[in-house]
């Protein structure tokens, strides 16, 4: 039987335009000795889209970049190799509690997909370098038809494109013809991680893009994520390759479920970054 001990814990808000309007993240700081089963059980209990656990990084091999910390990322149902708001939120908590060099503006995170570079920006935001896509390109006909069905889209002229955009969670990207079509989507169940986006006209919003993401849970019941860094990273790579939206730009997400997510997407030294603000919400201890 595992013995529980008190561990430092923080809950932060990521990508919100203001406090409590972004995506919540639970972070266990002192995570050494916690079993996989206990991590998954705690993530299920928090019932947040993700809970993370900070660990010492693996020792880099000769010629490799040394990570500053290691993070494991859990949804209530499974472990993810990468996710965006957990990356920025975990980095924020690492900087506040574990970092020895407070002057370092580049932080290296180790996670399931490998090393991820994170930058501290002058406006207090953090930004992660978009990882390369694991899978891209057109979906097959069977998946295409099922995704349209899951999204309750009856007129295929509403769709500009559907593609794989997997950078860890398994995203399928759906570009819709206008923002109103995007906001009217209703999805109750799907086995896919579906990210949907539409482009604003200049008169509609100060943001260039509106985003909605849908994630599978138990029994294919789907929940809508408030703000999703990993999908916005994949979307930015798609926009750069197609020229559909020029970088830099601002993206908004979450309005259909009462949130106000804001993401800053830019390119620097041939890398695409997704940035946003992280705010402290809860600090304490957890018994694990």
LINQUI-V585507 format. One record per residue. SS is DSSP state (helix for helix, strand for strand, loop for the rest). Layout:
ss->{SS:SS}
//
This chain:
ss->{loop:loop:loop:loop:loop:strand:strand:strand:strand:strand:strand:strand:strand:strand:loop:strand:loop:loop:loop:loop:loop:loop:strand:strand:strand:strand:strand:strand:loop:loop:loop:loop:loop:loop:loop:helix:helix:helix:helix:helix:helix:helix:helix:helix:helix:helix:loop:loop:loop:loop:strand:strand:strand:strand:strand:loop:loop:loop:loop:loop:loop:loop:loop:loop:loop:loop:loop:loop:strand:strand:strand:strand:strand:strand:loop:loop:loop:loop:strand:strand:loop:loop:loop:helix:helix:helix:helix:helix:helix:helix:helix:helix:helix:helix:helix:helix:helix:loop:loop:loop:loop:loop:loop:loop:loop:strand:strand:strand:strand:strand:strand:loop:loop:strand:strand:strand:strand:strand:strand:strand:loop:loop:loop:loop:loop:strand:strand:strand:strand:loop:loop:loop:loop:loop:strand:strand:strand:strand:loop:loop:helix:helix:helix:helix:helix:helix:helix:helix:helix:helix:loop:loop:loop:loop:loop:helix:helix:helix:strand:strand:strand:strand:strand:strand:strand:strand:loop:loop:loop:loop:strand:strand:strand:strand:strand:strand:loop:loop:helix:helix:helix:helix:helix:loop:loop:loop:loop:loop:strand:loop:loop:loop:strand:strand:strand:strand:strand:strand:strand:loop:loop:loop:loop:loop:loop:loop:loop:loop:strand:strand:strand:strand:strand:strand:strand:strand:loop:helix:helix:helix:strand:strand:strand:strand:strand:loop:loop:loop:helix:helix:helix:helix:helix:helix:helix:helix:helix:helix:helix:helix:helix:helix:loop:loop:loop:loop:loop:loop:strand:strand:strand:strand:strand:loop:helix:helix:helix:loop:loop:loop:strand:strand:strand:strand:strand:strand:strand:strand:loop:loop:strand:strand:strand:strand:strand:strand:loop:strand:strand:strand:strand:strand:strand:strand:strand:strand:strand:loop}
//
